Amino acid sequence: MRIYPQYEETTSDVQTEKAELETNYGELTTIADQQGEVLHGEITAIVNQRKSDIQEMKNKHLSTLNKNTEEITQKMAELKQIMSDLKSILKSNDVSLTSTYQSRNSEFRTLPPKVRVTVPSLSVQKINKDQLNEIFGSLSPLSINTEHDDTMKLAESVMSPPVKPLLDEPCVTATINTGYNNLYSVSCLSEDQVWTGGDNETMKLLNLQSKLLTSIQTKSGNKPTDIAVTRDGDLVYTDYHDKTINLIKNKQIQTVITLQGWYPLSVCCTASDDLLVTMISDDLKQSKVVRYSATEKQSIQFDDQGRPLYSSGGYIIDIFGILNNKSISENKNLDICVADYRARAVVVVNQSGKLRFRYTGHPLNTELSFNPFGITTDSQSHILTADCWNHRIHILDQDGQFLRYIHCHLERPLGLCVDIRDNLFVAECNTAKVKKIQYL
């Protein structure tokens, strides 16, 4: 009975993808048109500048010729006057005119210089179509992947997951001192090594004994907004102020995504090695989740009625600094889970982006407001979220049903992650400690 719904959901996903086909390819066509307009505009500007230069040269050429003509004309006028004067002297009987006359022949024997101006040439380069194509921009190839095997594995895992019951009393098995003033993020590299991010630009890799193994500074000098570890063990971090998503491999930082019009918040690495990123628009009025696989692969922003899935607004600013308010994690059933602090809710959508449920806190708790910040999931498809102001962790099942709290004397828990053995690591903001907790 659990396999058939998988087929139904797959059919629904295909129909959704078909419905989005016109929009997605229409956007590509629009981008091509816009790029064409930009290039046309640049070419028109260059043509107009060259024509302006040609006209300026023409005017200068004409001015030079006119000046030369004026000089010659002036000399010719003087010669005419001299010849007229000579005729008058020849006709006159006044000897004094003849005796006082001085010849100017030597002055006029040297002709005025003739100005020669060479018309400029326009050197035209042959258009290289390959270079023009490169300038315009390339279209990535159509990628068609068959996911049949993964879907069947998913069905099998849903049918018979390895059962790990919850402990009656969760317990802290290790405490890591990170050295930050305030701690915001934690991500597991292994069972005994975690990456941490706090209130400065340095990301630290620490072991369970609080020993610093590696430290790396962000490329921009800003503090990292969120961190995550890939399946290959590389570190990914988001930079809110720089609008970038960066990959650290062999201690070398590579900016893999630069956003336009959006600020990145939280990031997680998926089972298929994609990146899921929560982000807000520049005007702080829109929020969405984007899936990246080298390039943008999916955007999740609205429900079936066109209403926003996530709250608007950017960072949360309090006495401890600027905090990420939309943490994200992928569950084992491929649901996408977001702890939306501003909405006071955990928002869960399926793999295709369709809303499954919202969790707004324990239904019987009406006294304390729900403050979800960090979020993670485990091998049982449990959803764990940090209720920071109430100093506890909520554990939900994959359908959003509350199971229990984890307290363990936590102080403002923010970042969460789970290792391969389902040990929970909690980043405490106030104490700047990471607590390793066994709860299964």
Buried (B, 14 or more C-beta within 10 A) or exposed (E): EEEEEBEEBBEEBEEEEEEBEEEEEEEEEEEEEEEEEEBEEEEEEEEEEEEEEEEEEEEEBEEEEEEBEEEEEEBEEEEEEBEEEEEEEEEEEEEEEEEEEEEEEEEBEEEBEEEEEEEEEEEEEEEEEEEEEEEEEEEEEEEEEEEEEEBEEBBEBBEEEEEBEEEEEBEBEBEBEBBBEBBBBBBBBEEBBBBBBBBBBBBBBBBBEBEEEBEBBBBBEBBBBBBBBBEEEBBBBBBBEBBBBBBBEEEEBEBEBEBEEBBBBBBBBBEBEBBBBBBBBEEEEBBBBBBBBEEEBBBBBBBEEEEBBBBBBBBBEEEBBBBBBBBBBBBBBBBBBBBBBBBBBBBBBBBBBBBBBBBBBBEEEEEEEBBBBBBBBBBBBBBBBBBBBBBBBBBBEBEBEBEBBBEBEBEBBBBBBBBEEBBBBBBBBBBBBBBBBBBB
